[in-house]
Amino acid sequence: MRLALVGAAAFAAQLAVAAEPAAPKASDVLKPPGAREISSPITDRFALRGSYFSSSVDTQVRLDDPNGVLVGADLSAEDELGMRDKLDQGRIELMIRLRDRNRVRFDYFKLTRNGDAVLTRTVNFGDETFFAGDRVLSLFDWRTLNFTYLYSVFHNSRFELGAGLGLHILNGEARASVPARLIREERSGATLFPTLAVDATWRISRRFALTARVNHLSADVDEFSGSVGDYHADVQYRWRRNFSVGAGYTSLKTNVVSADGDFAGRFVFDVSGPELFFRASF
């Protein structure tokens, strides 16, 4: 009995010693903290970018008779209607990373122009006829709201390659009038257009990164056919952990043909140019 009590006491003492935390080693105390993750477009969970967009614009528009009787003439908004072909625009883009490999991008673009010109030829525009020598006042308003989902098929600390789908909400309005003859033609319409998306990012160094993306698709469905493209590339400098500045180039292309009576006609829109931007992220 006495031996059993002594053995139990010795066993309890050993458990008490084992429960006490081990004293830190000198090597652990002097060991530097782990390296901090390098901030880059690959590691950002959220980013908001505002851009100054200096663009060249080329627009072709045609409005057909809604009754299908007359086919309108293709008009150059810049050369024949007197609209500006050089514009300074602003753009906004938002990126949210859901997980390491999943991202959603939102961006918005708006372009509104007015024209005042004397026609040099007679043209059909919708169900109105404008004659050579008429002074035409015109307006063109174009808006796009884009949503893109991307999944990173390749992802590490220096390079990311993503693929996914985009959805573009296109909204346009075209208007032309001849005040001297009290005639006016106006059309507006909106449509959804899906695209395939590819996105790539390369962290060149701790502060520099290169990004590029493509959204594009051609489609022919019922009374509608056309193509939409969004092409962008930039280089950015990580000025602070949560702030970057950069420069890039963007090209937005739309070519839409519609047989729908409400907005029958053709619309070709090409806006391209350099960008300067400021990016906040974390």
N, C-alpha and C positions, 0 to 999 in steps of 0.2 A: 504493500500500500504506500509506504514511504517512497519507494522508488518511482511509483506511478505519479505521485504528486510532484516529485522533483522533475520528472520528464515533461509533465504538462507545463510546469513553470518555465522550463527552458524553451519549449516550443512557442509559448506565448511571447517570450522575450524576443525570439527570432522574428515572429510576425510583426511586432512593434517596430523593430529595426527596419524591416523591409518596407513598412508603410511610410517611413519618413522619406521626404523628397531627397534625392541625391544632390549633393553640392555641385554647383556648376563648375565645369572645367575652365581653366584659364583660356584655352583655345576658343571655347564658346563665347566667353566674355569679350574677348578681343576681336572676334570675327565680325567683319563689316556687315551691315544689313544687305538684304538681297537687292539686286539691281532693279531700278524702277522701270516700269514698262514704258517704252518709247511711244510718245504720242504721235499719231499719224492718221491719215484717212482710213487705215486698216483697223485701228483700235478704237476710233471714235464711236460712241454709242448714239450721239445726237449731233447734228450739224445744221447750221443755218447760214446760207450764203446769199449775199446781195451783190449784184453785178452791174457794172456800167457797160452797156453793149452798144458799140459804134457799128452800125450795120448798113449794108447796101441792100436795097430792096428792088425786086423785079416781080411785077404783078400782071397777070393776064386774067381778064374776066369776060365772060359771055353769059348773057341772060336770054333764054329762049322764051317764046310765047308759051304761057302756061297751058293754052289749049292745044299745043302741038302743031300749030299752023305754020309759024315762022321760026326759023333758026336764027338766033342772034349772031352778031359779028364779034370776033375776038378783039378786045380793046386792050391796049397797053395803058395801065393806070398812070404810069410815069410819063410816057412819050406823048399820049394823046389826050389824057385828062388833066395833065398838069400837076400830078401829085409828086411830092418829094421822093427822090430815090436814095437819099442819105439821111439817116436818122440816128439820134442819140437816145437809147432806150435804157430802161432799168429792168432787171429780172430778179426773181426771187426763187430760191430752191431750198427744200427742206429734206433732210435724210434722217431716218430713224433705223437703228440696228436693233432688231428684235432679239436675236441671239448672235453668236459669233459668225454664223454663216447665212443669216437671213436679214435682208434690208428692204426698206420701202423708201422710195424717193417721190417727192411731190415737187412740181414746178409750174409756174404760171407765166404766161406771156400775153401782152396786149399791145396792139398796134392800131392806131386811129389816125387817118389822114383825110384831108380835104383837097379838092382840086378845083381849078377855075381855068378853063381853056376854051378856045374856039376850034371846033372840029374842022378838019381838012377833008373829010369824006362823009358820005351818008351811011349811017349804020342803023340796023335794027337792034334795039335794046329792050328785051322783054316784049311787051305788046305795043311799044312806042317806036316811032321812027324819028331819029335825030338827023337833020340835014347838014351838009357841009356849010359852014358859015355860022351855024348856031353856037351861041355861047353857052357852054354846059357847066353847071355847078354840080360837083359830085362829092360823095363821101364813101369812104371804105373803112369798115371797122372789123377787126379780126382778133379773136381771143382763143387761147388754148389753155386748158387745164389738164395736166398730165400726171398719171399715177403709174409707177413702175415698181414691180416686185422682183427682187433678185436673190438667187441662191448661189453662194460661193462654192463652185465645184473644186476650186483650189484655194487654199487659205493658209498663209503662214505670216510671220512677222514682217516680211519684206515684200511679199507679192500676193495679190488677190485677184482671182478671175471669177466673175459671176455671170450667170445667164438667167433669163426670166421673161416675163411678159409685161407689156405696157398697155395702158388704156388712155386714149386721148379724147378729150371732149372738145370738139371743134365748133366754134360759133362765129358766123360771119354775117355781115350786113353790107349791102351795096345799094347806093342811091345815086340817081342822076336826074337833073331837071334842067329845063330851058325856061327861065322866067319870062322871056319875051313872048313865048307862045303858050305859057301856062300849062306846060306838060311836065309830068314827073313820073318816074318809075323807081320802085323801091322793092327790094326783096331781102329776106333774112331767113336763116335756117341754122340748125344745129344737128350734129351727128356724133356718134361714138365710133372710134376707129382703134382696133387693137394693133399692137406691134410686137415683134420679137425683140428682145433686148440683150445686149452683151456689154459688160462693164469690166474694166481692168484698172488696177492700181499698182504702182511700183514705188516703194519707198527707196529712193536712191541713197539717201543718207539720213542722219538724225533729223535734219531740218528740211530737206527737199523731197518732194514726191511728185510723181507724174501720173496723171489719170486720163482715161479715155473711155468713151462710151458710144454706142450706136443703138438707136431704136429705129426699126424700119419694117414695113410690110406693104405689099401690093395685094389688092383684093378686087374681086368682081362679083357683086351680089345683087341679084334682082335689078333694080333701077339705078344702082349705084356702082361706080368703079373708081379706082384711083390708088394713090400711094401716099404714104406719110413717112418722113424721115427726120430724125433728130440726131445730129452728129456733133460731138464735142471732144476737145482735148485741151488739157491745161497743165501747167507746172506751178506748184505752190511752195511757198516758203513758210516754215513754222516759226513765226516771229515770237510767239509766246506759247506756253503749253496749250492754251485754249483759243489761240487766235492765229490765223494764217492770212497771208496776202498772196495773190497770184495773178497770172495772165494766161489767157487761152484763146481759143477760136471756136465759134459755134456756127453751124449751118442748119437752118430749119427749112424743110422743103415739103410742100403739099401740092398734089395734083389730083383734083376731084372732078369727076363728070357725073352729073345727076340727070335722070329722066323724070324725076318727080315734078309734077306740075307746080307745086308750091315754090320750088327753088330749082327749076330746070335750067341747066346750063353747064358751064365749065369754069373752074377756078384753078389757077396756077399761082402759087405763092412761093417765093424764094427769098429768104432773108439770111444774110451771112455777114460775118465780120468778127473783129477781135473783141475780147472782153477783158476788163480788169475787175477783180473782185476782192471782197473781204469776207472771211469765213470764221464764224464762231462755233466752237465745238467742245464737247467733253466726253 
